[in-house]
Structures are given as structure tokens and as C-alpha cells.
Amino acid sequence: MIDLRSDTVTKPTISMRKAMMDANVGDDVFGDDPTVNELQQLAADKLGFEAGLFTCSGTQANLIALLSHCQRGDEYIVGQEAHNFKWEGGGAAVLGGIQPQPIEHEENGSLSLKKIKKAIKPINIHFAKTKLISIENTHHGKVLPLKYLDEISKIAQQNRLYRHLDGARAFNAAVKQQVNIKEITKYFDTVSICLSKGLAAPIGSILCGNREFIENAIRWRKVCGGGMRQAGILAAAGILSLTEQVDHLQEDHEHAMILGESLNEMPEFRVDLNLIQTNMVFARLLKGDSDELSVYLRKNGIIVVPDENMRFVFHKDIKREDVDTVIKALKDFFTK
Ligand SMILES: *Cc1c(COP(=O)(O)O)cnc(C)c1O
């Protein structure tokens, strides 16, 4: 099957499975698992932080970051469509009494600096205490300019706010911008990265920060039920995510653009090619029914989520010839 629903569907590589089989393990709740420790240090070094923490999921990494930075009655500024506002079950509010202050995204995926400044609350007994700005990069496949990250960072620092990056796909941004990922992460106090999306690990994310932050975060991970035991089995795959799986992201981006350009030529879709910057294509269906289309595609070995604004996500398990298969199936659906 050609599965375009998400890059979370990637299967672990042969070398990952072998590394998992051979991994040295220990009890990570005691800090004894050598493979987890290796992954955490490797991630911290690559992202330019003192320390890293292996977590069960990106949702857990983001939640731990918020619980570590903020107290009950604090507030974080976040995008209205951001994963850690909209797609994480309201965890920060549910478990931490932390209030989100959502802000509408601009078309390029950023949050307006003006709107952020306006949302930061003065110290006053009526208001929650604004403590943190959370930025998502990439957001819906869009990459935030480095200059923008610098500006956000300055606003946060001027207002004594923590800066968290939900960098689930930050490596896609770095590959697109052709920069070392540190050029992105250096603007943040903490960063979460998904190993289990385009980077192909079966499970897991990484949260990075300074040593003091991570020591506190270990406690919150335990509270969240994320203290794992012989987790080196999983970390072994995560190490290969960081060492073997970053380079192919470039190909995923090329495949996305090839599909985007073809859809753009079809009268049944409207695509803004400027918004295809990494591994995602969003295409508005102008004609026909997305449920029927998805049923037809599935019969032809292609899986998509039916939606009027269809999302196609590229990843290492989609090969160049698969892109042609998808284009052909879409054309056939409309001509039959
Ligand atoms: C996928 C994703 C996450 C975390 O997802 P999990 O499924 O919990 O690993 C967080 N933020 C963004 C932007 C994501 O795309």
C-alpha cells in the first residue's frame, strides 16, 4: 500500500530492527540503560543542548515541557492550529492547570509578532501569568524563516518568557533551509523532536534543554507514566533515526513537490505551490466527493484521509515510482 495519511506510518528499517535486537539495555528509570543514555546525549549534541530526554511520544514530550516550565495558573502562548494546543487533548490544562492563549496562524505558519505582544499579559491579579511561547516548526509542512525565529526569541526574552519549539518535524525544516539544525534550535530553551515520523523509528520522541530543566523533566515524565524500563530496545532505533534517516527527507520534499505540481495542473484541485515547502501537500478538492475518491484510491492501493482540503504526506516508504502511481490513480478517478 502507498500510505499518504502521515509520515507516522513509516516502518522501522532493517538496520533499526537489527539494532533493536542487539541493543544493550538496562533499567532506564534507574538511569541504567546505556542505549537510552547514548540516544539522549546524541540528540542533545546534535540539537545543541546540554541534555536530552527520551519520551514515549511527541505529545508526552510537549506536555512534559509545559509541566516543567509552567505552574498552575500560568499561561502559554500557542498557535490555534498547533499540535500542543489542538491535538493533544488539552493536556497542559487537564494535568497542569496551565492555560493556553491561542493565536491564529498567519498563512505562512507563523504567529504574528504583533498579536503575540498583545497577548502577553501584564502582572495583575486578574490575569494568568504568561510564562511561555510555544512555536511549531514545521507547521503543516511550512518552514518558519530563521529571521522570524530570532524575532520571536527576542520578544520572549524581553518579556522573560520561556521559548519552546515543537519541532516534531524540525529536521524537515533544517533540510529545507540547508542549515545545521542548531541554527533553528538555538532560538529556544527547549525543543521536542519526533523520531517516529519521517525519521522512521517505531516509537519515541526527544525533549532537549539544559541540565537543570531535564532533571526536572525526568520527574514529570515519571508523573506522566513515561518512565520506561529496558527502553534501549526503542532508543536503538532512535539513534539510527538521527544518524541514517535525516538525509532522505530531501527526497520526500521532492516527491511532495512533484505531486503538488501535477495536482496544480488538474482542474479538480487547487494547490498553492508556495505552501509546499517540505513533505506535505494540501490540495483543495474542487470537484467530486473526497469520500468516494478515498475509497477509489484504496482499491488502487493508495491510502489517504478523506477531506475537502486533502493532505498528502511523503516519507521514506514512498518511492519515486509510487508518486507516479498516485498521480495516475487521481487522474483516472476523474476521467472514468
Ligand atoms: C506528530 C506531532 C506531535 C506529536 O505527536 P505524537 O503522535 O504524540 O508523537 C507533536 N507536534 C507536532 C507538530 C506533530 O506533528
The ligand as a MOL file (V3000), in Angstrom:
LIG
                    3D

  0  0  0     0  0            999 V3000
M  V30 BEGIN CTAB
M  V30 COUNTS 15 15 0 0 0
M  V30 BEGIN ATOM
M  V30 1 C 3.0300 14.4140 15.4970 0
M  V30 2 C 3.2320 15.6850 16.1770 0
M  V30 3 C 3.4280 15.7650 17.5430 0
M  V30 4 C 3.4500 14.5730 18.4810 0
M  V30 5 O 2.7420 13.5010 18.0860 0
M  V30 6 P 2.7830 12.0760 18.7670 0
M  V30 7 O 1.8760 11.3230 17.8810 0
M  V30 8 O 2.3080 12.2220 20.1460 0
M  V30 9 O 4.1950 11.5720 18.7170 0
M  V30 10 C 3.6380 16.9980 18.0920 0
M  V30 11 N 3.6660 18.0960 17.3420 0
M  V30 12 C 3.5070 18.0650 16.0120 0
M  V30 13 C 3.5970 19.3270 15.2310 0
M  V30 14 C 3.2700 16.8600 15.3880 0
M  V30 15 O 3.0890 16.8330 14.0610 0
M  V30 END ATOM
M  V30 BEGIN BOND
M  V30 1 1 1 2
M  V30 2 1 2 3
M  V30 3 2 2 14
M  V30 4 1 3 4
M  V30 5 2 3 10
M  V30 6 1 4 5
M  V30 7 1 5 6
M  V30 8 2 6 7
M  V30 9 1 6 8
M  V30 10 1 6 9
M  V30 11 1 10 11
M  V30 12 2 11 12
M  V30 13 1 12 13
M  V30 14 1 12 14
M  V30 15 1 14 15
M  V30 END BOND
M  V30 END CTAB
M  END
